Amino acid sequence: MANAITTPQFDAPFRLDATGVPVTVEQDSIADIAACVYNILSCPQGFKTGDPQFGIPPLLFKTVPLNVTGIAAAIQRLEPRATTQIIASGLATQNIGVTVTAAAASITSPRTPR
């Protein structure tokens, strides 16, 4: 049997399971950190009116290859629990792969709400 979730956080992308219950992950788990990074990557800066600096720099009309430095900086600024590896590939179109691992020291620190 899977471990019970004691401090649930919504998974990202938000979805419902087969019974109609929101899918959750354990707070401060690697799944939670990855969900937070997913949310950062899903929002261009300026999307959240209450926090206009949340998200990644706009990529529209940027030339390929993309400079992923701004993306990496946004992840580190907004989700310090994550250690990321960003791989950009593609010639005519740009694909960005992000691998998330947890920084060991930050897993035990409490999460600050956004």
CNS distance restraints for C-alpha pairs under 8 A (distance, minus, plus):
assign (resid   5 and name CA) (resid  25 and name CA) 6.89 0.50 0.50
assign (resid   5 and name CA) (resid  26 and name CA) 5.37 0.50 0.50
assign (resid   6 and name CA) (resid  26 and name CA) 6.81 0.50 0.50
assign (resid   7 and name CA) (resid  26 and name CA) 5.60 0.50 0.50
assign (resid   7 and name CA) (resid  27 and name CA) 5.51 0.50 0.50
assign (resid   8 and name CA) (resid  24 and name CA) 5.63 0.50 0.50
assign (resid   8 and name CA) (resid  25 and name CA) 5.56 0.50 0.50
assign (resid   8 and name CA) (resid  26 and name CA) 5.02 0.50 0.50
assign (resid   8 and name CA) (resid  27 and name CA) 5.87 0.50 0.50
assign (resid   9 and name CA) (resid  24 and name CA) 5.26 0.50 0.50
assign (resid   9 and name CA) (resid  25 and name CA) 5.38 0.50 0.50
assign (resid   9 and name CA) (resid  26 and name CA) 6.16 0.50 0.50
assign (resid   9 and name CA) (resid  27 and name CA) 5.74 0.50 0.50
assign (resid   9 and name CA) (resid  32 and name CA) 7.01 0.50 0.50
assign (resid  10 and name CA) (resid  14 and name CA) 6.58 0.50 0.50
assign (resid  10 and name CA) (resid  22 and name CA) 6.95 0.50 0.50
assign (resid  10 and name CA) (resid  23 and name CA) 6.17 0.50 0.50
assign (resid  10 and name CA) (resid  24 and name CA) 4.45 0.50 0.50
assign (resid  10 and name CA) (resid  25 and name CA) 6.34 0.50 0.50
assign (resid  11 and name CA) (resid  15 and name CA) 7.58 0.50 0.50
assign (resid  11 and name CA) (resid  23 and name CA) 5.78 0.50 0.50
assign (resid  11 and name CA) (resid  24 and name CA) 4.91 0.50 0.50
assign (resid  11 and name CA) (resid  25 and name CA) 5.75 0.50 0.50
assign (resid  11 and name CA) (resid  31 and name CA) 7.72 0.50 0.50
assign (resid  11 and name CA) (resid  32 and name CA) 6.81 0.50 0.50
assign (resid  11 and name CA) (resid  35 and name CA) 5.79 0.50 0.50
assign (resid  12 and name CA) (resid  35 and name CA) 4.78 0.50 0.50
assign (resid  12 and name CA) (resid  36 and name CA) 7.40 0.50 0.50
assign (resid  12 and name CA) (resid  38 and name CA) 6.63 0.50 0.50
assign (resid  12 and name CA) (resid  39 and name CA) 6.86 0.50 0.50
assign (resid  13 and name CA) (resid  35 and name CA) 7.29 0.50 0.50
assign (resid  13 and name CA) (resid  38 and name CA) 7.55 0.50 0.50
assign (resid  13 and name CA) (resid  39 and name CA) 7.70 0.50 0.50
assign (resid  14 and name CA) (resid  22 and name CA) 7.25 0.50 0.50
assign (resid  14 and name CA) (resid  23 and name CA) 7.16 0.50 0.50
assign (resid  15 and name CA) (resid  22 and name CA) 5.84 0.50 0.50
assign (resid  15 and name CA) (resid  23 and name CA) 6.04 0.50 0.50
assign (resid  16 and name CA) (resid  20 and name CA) 5.11 0.50 0.50
assign (resid  16 and name CA) (resid  21 and name CA) 5.16 0.50 0.50
assign (resid  16 and name CA) (resid  22 and name CA) 4.31 0.50 0.50
assign (resid  16 and name CA) (resid  23 and name CA) 5.60 0.50 0.50
assign (resid  17 and name CA) (resid  21 and name CA) 5.46 0.50 0.50
assign (resid  17 and name CA) (resid  22 and name CA) 6.18 0.50 0.50
assign (resid  17 and name CA) (resid  23 and name CA) 5.98 0.50 0.50
assign (resid  25 and name CA) (resid  29 and name CA) 7.38 0.50 0.50
assign (resid  25 and name CA) (resid  31 and name CA) 6.31 0.50 0.50
assign (resid  25 and name CA) (resid  32 and name CA) 5.85 0.50 0.50
assign (resid  26 and name CA) (resid  31 and name CA) 7.42 0.50 0.50
assign (resid  26 and name CA) (resid  32 and name CA) 6.36 0.50 0.50
assign (resid  27 and name CA) (resid  32 and name CA) 5.70 0.50 0.50
assign (resid  28 and name CA) (resid  32 and name CA) 5.75 0.50 0.50
assign (resid  28 and name CA) (resid  33 and name CA) 6.40 0.50 0.50
assign (resid  28 and name CA) (resid 107 and name CA) 5.74 0.50 0.50
assign (resid  28 and name CA) (resid 108 and name CA) 7.40 0.50 0.50
assign (resid  28 and name CA) (resid 110 and name CA) 7.98 0.50 0.50
assign (resid  28 and name CA) (resid 111 and name CA) 7.34 0.50 0.50
assign (resid  29 and name CA) (resid  33 and name CA) 6.35 0.50 0.50
assign (resid  29 and name CA) (resid 107 and name CA) 7.41 0.50 0.50
assign (resid  30 and name CA) (resid  34 and name CA) 6.02 0.50 0.50
assign (resid  30 and name CA) (resid 100 and name CA) 7.87 0.50 0.50
assign (resid  30 and name CA) (resid 101 and name CA) 6.75 0.50 0.50
assign (resid  30 and name CA) (resid 102 and name CA) 6.11 0.50 0.50
assign (resid  31 and name CA) (resid  35 and name CA) 6.08 0.50 0.50
assign (resid  32 and name CA) (resid  36 and name CA) 6.25 0.50 0.50
assign (resid  33 and name CA) (resid  37 and name CA) 6.28 0.50 0.50
assign (resid  33 and name CA) (resid  79 and name CA) 7.58 0.50 0.50
assign (resid  33 and name CA) (resid  81 and name CA) 6.86 0.50 0.50
assign (resid  33 and name CA) (resid  82 and name CA) 6.33 0.50 0.50
assign (resid  33 and name CA) (resid 100 and name CA) 7.72 0.50 0.50
assign (resid  33 and name CA) (resid 102 and name CA) 7.29 0.50 0.50
assign (resid  34 and name CA) (resid  38 and name CA) 6.09 0.50 0.50
assign (resid  34 and name CA) (resid  82 and name CA) 7.74 0.50 0.50
assign (resid  34 and name CA) (resid 100 and name CA) 6.04 0.50 0.50
assign (resid  34 and name CA) (resid 101 and name CA) 7.97 0.50 0.50
assign (resid  35 and name CA) (resid  39 and name CA) 6.29 0.50 0.50
assign (resid  36 and name CA) (resid  40 and name CA) 6.35 0.50 0.50
assign (resid  36 and name CA) (resid  79 and name CA) 7.08 0.50 0.50
assign (resid  37 and name CA) (resid  41 and name CA) 6.17 0.50 0.50
assign (resid  37 and name CA) (resid  75 and name CA) 6.53 0.50 0.50
assign (resid  37 and name CA) (resid  79 and name CA) 6.83 0.50 0.50
assign (resid  37 and name CA) (resid  82 and name CA) 7.77 0.50 0.50
assign (resid  37 and name CA) (resid 100 and name CA) 7.91 0.50 0.50
assign (resid  38 and name CA) (resid  42 and name CA) 6.09 0.50 0.50
assign (resid  39 and name CA) (resid  43 and name CA) 6.56 0.50 0.50
assign (resid  39 and name CA) (resid  55 and name CA) 7.78 0.50 0.50
assign (resid  40 and name CA) (resid  54 and name CA) 6.91 0.50 0.50
assign (resid  40 and name CA) (resid  55 and name CA) 4.65 0.50 0.50
assign (resid  40 and name CA) (resid  56 and name CA) 6.59 0.50 0.50
assign (resid  40 and name CA) (resid  74 and name CA) 7.76 0.50 0.50
assign (resid  40 and name CA) (resid  75 and name CA) 6.79 0.50 0.50
assign (resid  40 and name CA) (resid  78 and name CA) 7.60 0.50 0.50
assign (resid  41 and name CA) (resid  55 and name CA) 6.19 0.50 0.50
assign (resid  41 and name CA) (resid  56 and name CA) 6.09 0.50 0.50
assign (resid  41 and name CA) (resid  71 and name CA) 7.84 0.50 0.50
assign (resid  41 and name CA) (resid  75 and name CA) 7.96 0.50 0.50
assign (resid  42 and name CA) (resid  55 and name CA) 7.18 0.50 0.50
assign (resid  43 and name CA) (resid  47 and name CA) 6.10 0.50 0.50
assign (resid  43 and name CA) (resid  48 and name CA) 7.87 0.50 0.50
assign (resid  43 and name CA) (resid  54 and name CA) 7.30 0.50 0.50
assign (resid  43 and name CA) (resid  55 and name CA) 4.70 0.50 0.50
assign (resid  43 and name CA) (resid  56 and name CA) 6.40 0.50 0.50
assign (resid  44 and name CA) (resid  54 and name CA) 7.55 0.50 0.50
assign (resid  44 and name CA) (resid  55 and name CA) 4.92 0.50 0.50
assign (resid  44 and name CA) (resid  56 and name CA) 4.96 0.50 0.50
assign (resid  44 and name CA) (resid  57 and name CA) 5.91 0.50 0.50
assign (resid  44 and name CA) (resid  58 and name CA) 5.56 0.50 0.50
assign (resid  45 and name CA) (resid  52 and name CA) 5.83 0.50 0.50
assign (resid  45 and name CA) (resid  53 and name CA) 5.32 0.50 0.50
assign (resid  45 and name CA) (resid  54 and name CA) 5.43 0.50 0.50
assign (resid  45 and name CA) (resid  55 and name CA) 4.60 0.50 0.50
assign (resid  45 and name CA) (resid  56 and name CA) 5.39 0.50 0.50
assign (resid  45 and name CA) (resid  57 and name CA) 5.55 0.50 0.50
assign (resid  45 and name CA) (resid  58 and name CA) 6.60 0.50 0.50
assign (resid  46 and name CA) (resid  51 and name CA) 7.45 0.50 0.50
assign (resid  46 and name CA) (resid  52 and name CA) 4.15 0.50 0.50
assign (resid  46 and name CA) (resid  53 and name CA) 6.18 0.50 0.50
assign (resid  46 and name CA) (resid  54 and name CA) 7.01 0.50 0.50
assign (resid  46 and name CA) (resid  55 and name CA) 7.62 0.50 0.50
assign (resid  47 and name CA) (resid  52 and name CA) 6.41 0.50 0.50
assign (resid  47 and name CA) (resid  54 and name CA) 7.64 0.50 0.50
assign (resid  47 and name CA) (resid  55 and name CA) 7.65 0.50 0.50
assign (resid  48 and name CA) (resid  52 and name CA) 5.34 0.50 0.50
assign (resid  48 and name CA) (resid  54 and name CA) 6.74 0.50 0.50
assign (resid  54 and name CA) (resid  74 and name CA) 7.88 0.50 0.50
assign (resid  54 and name CA) (resid  78 and name CA) 7.26 0.50 0.50
assign (resid  55 and name CA) (resid  74 and name CA) 6.62 0.50 0.50
assign (resid  56 and name CA) (resid  70 and name CA) 6.97 0.50 0.50
assign (resid  56 and name CA) (resid  71 and name CA) 5.48 0.50 0.50
assign (resid  56 and name CA) (resid  74 and name CA) 5.75 0.50 0.50
assign (resid  56 and name CA) (resid  75 and name CA) 7.84 0.50 0.50
assign (resid  57 and name CA) (resid  70 and name CA) 6.32 0.50 0.50
assign (resid  57 and name CA) (resid  71 and name CA) 6.76 0.50 0.50
assign (resid  57 and name CA) (resid  74 and name CA) 7.86 0.50 0.50
assign (resid  62 and name CA) (resid  66 and name CA) 6.82 0.50 0.50
assign (resid  64 and name CA) (resid  91 and name CA) 7.04 0.50 0.50
assign (resid  64 and name CA) (resid  92 and name CA) 7.15 0.50 0.50
assign (resid  64 and name CA) (resid  93 and name CA) 6.97 0.50 0.50
assign (resid  64 and name CA) (resid  94 and name CA) 6.39 0.50 0.50
assign (resid  65 and name CA) (resid  88 and name CA) 7.61 0.50 0.50
assign (resid  65 and name CA) (resid  89 and name CA) 7.85 0.50 0.50
assign (resid  65 and name CA) (resid  90 and name CA) 7.78 0.50 0.50
assign (resid  65 and name CA) (resid  91 and name CA) 7.17 0.50 0.50
assign (resid  65 and name CA) (resid  94 and name CA) 6.57 0.50 0.50
assign (resid  66 and name CA) (resid  88 and name CA) 7.46 0.50 0.50
assign (resid  66 and name CA) (resid  94 and name CA) 7.01 0.50 0.50
assign (resid  68 and name CA) (resid  72 and name CA) 6.25 0.50 0.50
assign (resid  68 and name CA) (resid  86 and name CA) 7.40 0.50 0.50
assign (resid  68 and name CA) (resid  88 and name CA) 7.54 0.50 0.50
assign (resid  69 and name CA) (resid  73 and name CA) 6.09 0.50 0.50
assign (resid  70 and name CA) (resid  74 and name CA) 6.10 0.50 0.50
assign (resid  71 and name CA) (resid  75 and name CA) 6.34 0.50 0.50
assign (resid  72 and name CA) (resid  76 and name CA) 6.23 0.50 0.50
assign (resid  72 and name CA) (resid  84 and name CA) 7.41 0.50 0.50
assign (resid  72 and name CA) (resid  86 and name CA) 7.31 0.50 0.50
assign (resid  73 and name CA) (resid  77 and name CA) 6.01 0.50 0.50
assign (resid  74 and name CA) (resid  78 and name CA) 5.97 0.50 0.50
assign (resid  75 and name CA) (resid  79 and name CA) 5.46 0.50 0.50
assign (resid  75 and name CA) (resid  80 and name CA) 7.35 0.50 0.50
assign (resid  75 and name CA) (resid  82 and name CA) 7.64 0.50 0.50
assign (resid  75 and name CA) (resid  84 and name CA) 7.95 0.50 0.50
assign (resid  76 and name CA) (resid  80 and name CA) 5.01 0.50 0.50
assign (resid  76 and name CA) (resid  82 and name CA) 6.99 0.50 0.50
assign (resid  76 and name CA) (resid  83 and name CA) 7.62 0.50 0.50
assign (resid  80 and name CA) (resid 106 and name CA) 7.50 0.50 0.50
assign (resid  81 and name CA) (resid 102 and name CA) 5.89 0.50 0.50
assign (resid  81 and name CA) (resid 103 and name CA) 5.58 0.50 0.50
assign (resid  81 and name CA) (resid 106 and name CA) 5.15 0.50 0.50
assign (resid  81 and name CA) (resid 107 and name CA) 6.38 0.50 0.50
assign (resid  82 and name CA) (resid 100 and name CA) 6.16 0.50 0.50
assign (resid  82 and name CA) (resid 101 and name CA) 5.83 0.50 0.50
assign (resid  82 and name CA) (resid 102 and name CA) 4.90 0.50 0.50
assign (resid  82 and name CA) (resid 103 and name CA) 5.84 0.50 0.50
assign (resid  83 and name CA) (resid 100 and name CA) 5.83 0.50 0.50
assign (resid  83 and name CA) (resid 101 and name CA) 5.16 0.50 0.50
assign (resid  83 and name CA) (resid 102 and name CA) 5.70 0.50 0.50
assign (resid  83 and name CA) (resid 103 and name CA) 5.83 0.50 0.50
assign (resid  84 and name CA) (resid  98 and name CA) 6.45 0.50 0.50
assign (resid  84 and name CA) (resid  99 and name CA) 5.50 0.50 0.50
assign (resid  84 and name CA) (resid 100 and name CA) 4.77 0.50 0.50
assign (resid  84 and name CA) (resid 101 and name CA) 6.34 0.50 0.50
assign (resid  85 and name CA) (resid  98 and name CA) 5.66 0.50 0.50
assign (resid  85 and name CA) (resid  99 and name CA) 5.15 0.50 0.50
assign (resid  85 and name CA) (resid 100 and name CA) 6.80 0.50 0.50
assign (resid  86 and name CA) (resid  96 and name CA) 6.69 0.50 0.50
assign (resid  86 and name CA) (resid  97 and name CA) 5.66 0.50 0.50
assign (resid  86 and name CA) (resid  98 and name CA) 4.62 0.50 0.50
assign (resid  86 and name CA) (resid  99 and name CA) 6.57 0.50 0.50
assign (resid  87 and name CA) (resid  96 and name CA) 5.62 0.50 0.50
assign (resid  87 and name CA) (resid  97 and name CA) 5.12 0.50 0.50
assign (resid  87 and name CA) (resid  98 and name CA) 6.52 0.50 0.50
assign (resid  88 and name CA) (resid  94 and name CA) 6.67 0.50 0.50
assign (resid  88 and name CA) (resid  95 and name CA) 5.67 0.50 0.50
assign (resid  88 and name CA) (resid  96 and name CA) 4.48 0.50 0.50
assign (resid  88 and name CA) (resid  97 and name CA) 6.43 0.50 0.50
assign (resid  89 and name CA) (resid  94 and name CA) 5.83 0.50 0.50
assign (resid  89 and name CA) (resid  95 and name CA) 5.26 0.50 0.50
assign (resid  89 and name CA) (resid  96 and name CA) 6.46 0.50 0.50
assign (resid  90 and name CA) (resid  94 and name CA) 4.94 0.50 0.50
assign (resid  90 and name CA) (resid  95 and name CA) 6.00 0.50 0.50
assign (resid 102 and name CA) (resid 106 and name CA) 7.55 0.50 0.50
assign (resid 102 and name CA) (resid 107 and name CA) 6.80 0.50 0.50
assign (resid 103 and name CA) (resid 107 and name CA) 6.59 0.50 0.50
assign (resid 104 and name CA) (resid 108 and name CA) 7.89 0.50 0.50
assign (resid 105 and name CA) (resid 109 and name CA) 7.55 0.50 0.50
